[in-house]
Amino acid sequence: MANFASGDGAAVRWGIVSTANIARGQFLPALRAAGGVAAAVAGRDARRVVEWASAHGVQRAITGYQNLIADPEIDALYLALPNSLHADWTIAALRAGKPVLCEKPLCGTLADTERVLSVARATGTLLWEAFVFPFNEHMDHLRSLIADGAIGELREIQSGFHFAVSDQGNIRLSADLQGGALRDVGCYPVRLAQEFFGGHESAWATRVMGGQPGDDASGVDLETWGSLGYPGDRRLLFSCGMRRSRDTFSRLIGSSGQIRASNIFHPGPADNLTLIQSAIGRSDKVTEFPATQTEPSFTAALRHINAVLNGETAPRLLADQTSLTTARALHDLAEVLAAG
Ligand SMILES: NC(=O)c1ccc[n+]([C@@H]2O[C@H](COP(=O)([O-])OP(=O)(O)OC[C@H]3O[C@@H](n4cnc5c(N)ncnc54)[C@H](OP(=O)(O)O)[C@@H]3O)[C@@H](O)[C@H]2O)c1
């Protein structure tokens, strides 16, 4: 794969595609922590993008996403658009030779995911999907506990991601923008299980749909729960939704114990892993590991991408290596749901 590498150790100049909440709330604080320059932001509306840039410390405001993509003073793009727009704008960026960190899910459909990945391969331009938790130290710790046999053989993952959406104009409530709970947050448990089990071989799910025809949330799932089966009878049981208080609890259950993760997806200093080890004839041994995470959760991913773009390290967790498996699982779950 061809590589972008300035090799001069200069700070990577990031361009932000859209004035999204996630760009303000997560990307920019992490970029400050990771190093890198918030060089420009593009939005559809000239006045709004100028105000946003000035309010959030971004150097330049640009009207129109294509103008940012074509800007020679931009090294890499963070694409934070509604899901339905990920594919075409990511492809435009890849064709312009700009490395991309695209928000999750990489695309709203399997067909679009395949289309985007084929352009990434053809252009040789680097592409990451913004599942940032696999880059985090907290996830490394979880991986190492499992790999060291702390709970024996990992058999089942139970994982959820719920939060409450109250704003009826939220992009997550729009079918046209490819919102819905499964795409928005159900993708997290799916991606977590993929880390340990790889590709699924069976899928089952059911859901609660929003609204009546014509309502804001019509045509999107407000809550979905189900399972994915993996080789060796291993499984993910997941639940996701947009109408409960925030809950990102995951439990990884093995043949001789389990690990409870309070928030493996976006851990903060208050989060932890609890290891419970069982043995016949004695009581469970419980060990608490506080998350060492003190940085915004995008920081490790951005530090990695900056290092890759500066030619300091080889890329890992590229979309080409991870996103198709996730998209296939989401696709199969959506097919089961559609079949009712
Ligand atoms: N990785 C994570 O932890 C994480 C967390 C939250 C969200 N996300 C993902 O990030 C993406 C954005 O989510 P968000 O909650 O930040 O969205 P948001 O605040 O609603 O922002 C979306 C932006 O897209 C632009 N846009 C272009 N066409 C639009 C349209 N037809 N309707 C609405 N907005 C449109 C708008 O910017 P302009 O008007 O400036 O062009 C808008 O500000 C989604 O893919 C979501 O899944 C990821």
The ligand as an ORCA input file, in Angstrom:
! r2SCAN-3c Opt
* xyz 0 1
  N     -16.647      7.288     17.444
  C     -17.497      7.795     18.343
  O     -17.278      7.694     19.536
  C     -18.723      8.521     17.868
  C     -19.527      9.199     18.782
  C     -20.610      9.926     18.287
  C     -20.880      9.942     16.925
  N     -20.107      9.236     16.081
  C     -20.364      9.229     14.633
  O     -20.045     10.514     14.132
  C     -20.895     10.865     13.063
  C     -21.530     12.202     13.377
  O     -22.282     12.102     14.574
  P     -22.668     13.409     15.440
  O     -23.553     12.990     16.532
  O     -21.440     14.156     15.800
  O     -23.529     14.203     14.361
  P     -24.010     15.722     14.308
  O     -23.591     16.464     15.520
  O     -25.460     15.717     13.954
  O     -23.162     16.293     13.098
  C     -23.287     15.842     11.798
  C     -22.762     16.946     10.880
  O     -22.889     16.496      9.548
  C     -23.151     17.610      8.703
  N     -24.258     17.257      7.820
  C     -24.169     17.117      6.461
  N     -25.348     16.774      5.942
  C     -26.218     16.695      6.961
  C     -27.594     16.405      7.041
  N     -28.321     16.115      5.949
  N     -28.178     16.423      8.252
  C     -27.469     16.691      9.365
  N     -26.146     16.978      9.357
  C     -25.520     16.984      8.163
  C     -23.451     18.810      9.583
  O     -22.328     19.669      9.532
  P     -22.221     20.958      8.591
  O     -23.579     21.606      8.611
  O     -21.176     21.724      9.244
  O     -21.839     20.532      7.230
  C     -23.561     18.249     10.986
  O     -22.999     19.106     11.948
  C     -21.875      9.696     12.920
  O     -21.419      8.828     11.916
  C     -21.811      8.989     14.264
  O     -22.080      7.600     14.169
  C     -19.038      8.543     16.533
*
